[in-house]
Amino acid sequence: MASKQISVGVGIPMIIVGIILAFILASIQADLKDTVEFIGSLIGILGVIIFIAGFFSRKVPPITS
């Protein structure tokens, strides 16, 4: 259950921040447009990876000795 909470709590906000950076802030910044688009795209891609990885993780049973 925690993995789905992480994917929703971390993945989706990262995707949203990446979209905001890549599309909205990049159009405002004239000098650094390429850099802002790259960073926004990178954050969005990492958010998608975290979001998808959260669904594939599984609970590991505790080790008892």
N, C-alpha and C positions, 0 to 999 in steps of 0.2 A: 504494500500500500504506500509506503514511503517513497518508492521510486516514481509512482504516478504523481505524487504530490510535488516531488522535485521537478519532474518534467513539465508539469503545469505551472508551478510556481517560479521556475527559473527559465524554462524554455520559451514559454509564450512571452514573458516580458522582454527577453533578449531579442526575440523576433520583432516585437513592436518597436523597441529602441533602434534596432537596425534599420527598420523601414523609415522611422523618423529621421535618422541621420542621413540615410542614403538619398531620400527624395526631398525632404523638406529643408533640412539645413544645408545640403549641398547646393541647392539653388540660390541660397542667400549668400554663401561664401564664394566670391568670384576667384580669389587667388588660390584658395586651397580646395577647390571643388573636387579634383581627382582624389586627393587624400581623404577627404571626408566621405566620398562615395565608397572608397575602398574599405575604410574602417567600418562604415555602416553595413556594407555587404558582409564583411568578415564577422561582425557581431551577429548579424541575422543568420548566417550559415551555421555558426557555432550554436545558436539557439535552436535551430532545426535539428542539429545532431544530438543535442542534449534532450530535446523533446522526444525524438525517436528512440534514443537509447534508454529512456526511462520506461518505455513499454516492453523492452526486451529483457530487462534485468529481472532476476528472480530472487526470492528469499533463499538464503543459504542457512541450513540448519546449524545451530551452535555446536561447537566442538566440545565434547565432554570427555574428560580423561579420568 
